[in-house]
Amino acid sequence: MKGYDKAAYVDWSNKTGNGSLFSTVDDLFRFDRALEAETLLKSSTCRTYFVEGIGNRYGWYIGRRLGHRVMSAKGRSPGFAAELDRYPDDDLTVILLSNSYSSVTQDPVAQAIAAIVFGQRVTVPNVRAAVLPQSVLLSYEGHYQFGPDFFTPDEKFRLIAQPSYVLLQLENESQPLVPLSPTEFLERKFFGHIVAEEDEQGKVIGLTVRYGTHDFHALRLDAEPAISQ
């Protein structure tokens, strides 16, 4: 399986926003303090628009993590990933910038830092690849579909067995799935945890995909497992 590659060249001048701006950890912390001091937005505006459970509002993902209310702003493009997590009830801010496109910076690392501050146990995710027989990898081959609650509602994808892993093929991109056990995989690009759903005969009929604290279910569309040519 391929390791790290140099990020492809992107001409950022053709994108507004992140193409016209650059920031540092210090700058992002100043932005955070301005929100806290209500110099950018009034508290009444924050109460109106930054509401828990609404999902992505004006670039913020708002919910609960580690038992605390959290507002998360995330950013990813080829060559970098960024995370700004605000725990407004605790006056805690976690900011991470990375030169890796992987979301490992965002969910496991940012959450672990917050857990340390809160005095909670840090859970180290299992990232040790398992060596599986090719027959097991082939049993996953086929077409699947997420439900309406997925990031792209009802998105379809295909699983293709490779010599030591499974490739998740979407319409416009592909993502390697690293086997952790015969029924578990790590989706490496966005650091998702995937668990197989099997019927009574042990046939894979679907997948449960966890990103952060959100579970998404994907139904297998094939009547029989596909066989590689």
C-alpha positions in Angstrom: 0.0 0.0 0.0 1.3 3.4 -0.9 2.7 5.7 1.9 2.8 9.4 1.8 3.1 11.3 -1.5 4.1 14.9 -2.1 0.9 17.0 -2.5 -0.1 17.9 -6.0 0.5 21.5 -7.0 -2.5 23.8 -6.5 -2.7 27.4 -7.8 -4.4 29.0 -4.8 -4.8 32.3 -6.6 -7.9 30.9 -8.3 -9.7 30.3 -5.1 -11.1 33.1 -2.9 -11.1 32.9 0.8 -8.3 30.4 1.6 -6.6 31.4 -1.7 -6.5 35.0 -0.6 -5.7 34.5 3.0 -3.2 32.6 5.1 -3.1 32.2 8.9 -1.0 30.9 11.8 -1.9 29.3 15.1 -1.4 32.8 16.8 -3.8 34.4 14.3 -6.4 31.8 14.8 -6.2 32.2 18.5 -6.7 35.9 18.1 -9.8 35.1 16.1 -11.0 32.8 18.9 -10.4 35.5 21.5 -12.3 38.0 19.4 -15.3 35.7 19.4 -15.0 35.2 23.1 -14.8 38.9 23.8 -17.8 39.6 21.4 -15.8 42.1 19.4 -16.8 40.3 16.2 -20.3 39.1 17.0 -22.7 40.0 19.7 -23.7 37.3 22.1 -27.3 37.5 20.8 -26.0 36.7 17.3 -24.0 33.7 18.6 -27.1 32.4 20.5 -29.1 32.6 17.3 -26.8 31.0 14.8 -24.4 28.8 16.9 -27.0 26.3 18.0 -26.1 22.8 19.1 -27.2 19.9 16.9 -27.9 21.9 13.7 -24.7 20.6 12.1 -22.6 22.8 9.8 -23.6 26.4 10.4 -21.5 29.1 8.8 -18.5 26.8 8.7 -18.9 25.5 12.3 -19.9 21.9 13.3 -21.7 22.3 16.7 -22.4 19.4 19.0 -20.9 17.6 22.1 -17.6 15.9 22.5 -16.2 14.3 25.6 -19.3 15.4 27.5 -18.7 19.1 26.6 -20.3 21.5 24.1 -17.9 22.1 21.2 -17.8 24.2 18.0 -15.4 22.9 15.4 -14.1 24.5 12.2 -12.2 22.2 9.9 -10.2 22.8 6.8 -8.5 20.4 4.3 -6.8 20.8 0.9 -4.0 18.9 -0.8 -1.0 19.4 1.5 -2.6 20.5 4.7 -5.3 19.9 7.3 -6.5 22.3 10.1 -8.7 22.1 13.1 -10.0 24.8 15.5 -12.1 23.4 18.3 -13.8 25.8 20.7 -15.3 24.5 24.0 -17.2 27.7 24.9 -18.4 26.6 28.3 -14.9 25.7 29.4 -12.9 28.5 27.7 -10.8 25.9 26.0 -9.5 26.2 22.5 -7.6 23.5 20.6 -5.9 24.6 17.3 -4.0 22.2 15.1 -2.3 22.9 11.8 -0.6 20.1 9.8 1.1 19.6 6.5 -0.7 16.3 6.0 -3.9 15.9 4.0 -5.0 13.1 6.4 -7.8 13.9 8.9 -5.7 12.1 11.6 -4.8 15.7 12.7 -8.4 16.6 13.2 -10.4 14.0 14.9 -8.1 11.6 16.9 -5.4 14.2 17.8 -7.5 17.2 18.5 -9.9 15.1 20.6 -7.0 13.5 22.5 -5.6 16.9 23.5 -9.0 18.1 24.8 -9.4 14.8 26.8 -6.0 15.5 28.4 -7.1 19.0 29.5 -10.4 17.6 30.8 -8.5 14.9 32.8 -10.2 12.1 30.8 -8.7 8.9 29.5 -7.2 9.2 26.0 -8.2 6.4 23.7 -5.5 5.4 21.2 -7.1 4.2 18.0 -6.1 0.9 16.5 -4.1 1.6 13.4 -2.1 -1.7 13.2 -2.8 -3.2 9.8 -3.9 -6.9 9.8 -2.8 -9.4 7.1 -5.9 -11.0 5.7 -6.3 -13.8 3.1 -7.2 -12.4 -0.3 -10.5 -14.4 -0.2 -11.6 -12.2 2.8 -10.8 -9.0 0.9 -12.6 -10.3 -2.1 -15.7 -11.0 0.0 -16.2 -7.2 0.4 -16.1 -6.5 -3.4 -19.3 -5.0 -4.7 -21.5 -1.9 -4.8 -22.9 0.0 -1.7 -25.0 3.0 -1.0 -25.1 5.4 2.0 -28.4 6.7 3.4 -29.8 10.2 3.1 -27.9 11.3 6.3 -24.5 11.0 4.7 -22.4 14.0 3.7 -23.5 13.5 0.1 -27.0 12.0 0.6 -27.5 8.5 -0.8 -24.0 8.4 -2.3 -23.0 5.2 -4.0 -19.6 3.6 -4.0 -17.7 0.5 -4.9 -15.3 -1.7 -2.9 -12.5 -3.2 -4.9 -10.1 -5.8 -3.4 -6.4 -5.0 -3.7 -3.4 -7.3 -2.8 -3.4 -6.2 0.9 -6.3 -3.8 1.3 -9.7 -2.7 -0.1 -10.1 0.4 -2.2 -13.3 2.5 -1.7 -14.1 4.0 -5.1 -16.4 7.0 -5.1 -17.4 8.9 -8.2 -14.6 11.4 -8.1 -12.0 9.9 -5.8 -10.8 6.7 -4.1 -9.8 6.0 -0.6 -7.8 3.0 0.8 -9.3 0.9 3.5 -6.7 -0.7 5.8 -7.8 -4.0 7.3 -7.6 -4.0 11.1 -9.4 -7.4 11.5 -11.5 -9.6 9.2 -14.5 -7.3 9.9 -12.9 -3.9 10.6 -11.1 -1.3 8.4 -9.5 2.1 8.8 -10.5 4.6 6.1 -7.1 6.2 5.9 -7.8 9.5 4.2 -10.5 10.8 6.6 -9.6 8.4 9.5 -13.0 6.7 9.5 -13.6 3.4 11.3 -15.5 0.8 9.3 -17.3 -2.3 10.7 -18.9 -4.9 8.5 -22.5 -5.8 8.9 -23.1 -9.5 8.2 -26.1 -11.8 7.8 -26.5 -15.2 9.5 -24.3 -16.9 6.9 -21.5 -14.4 7.5 -22.0 -12.6 4.2 -21.3 -8.9 4.2 -24.6 -7.1 3.6 -23.6 -3.5 4.7 -21.1 -1.3 6.5 -21.2 1.0 9.5 -18.8 3.9 9.0 -17.9 6.1 11.9 -16.4 9.6 11.4 -15.7 11.2 14.8 -18.9 10.6 16.8 -21.2 10.1 13.8 -22.2 6.7 12.5 -23.3 6.2 8.9 -24.8 3.0 7.4 -24.2 1.8 3.9 -26.3 -1.0 2.3 -24.8 -3.5 0.0 -26.6 -3.4 -3.4 -25.2 -6.5 -4.9 -27.2 -9.7 -4.7 -24.0 -11.7 -4.8 -20.4 -10.7 -4.1 -18.6 -9.4 -7.1 -15.6 -11.4 -8.3 -12.4 -9.7 -9.6 -11.4 -10.5 -13.1 
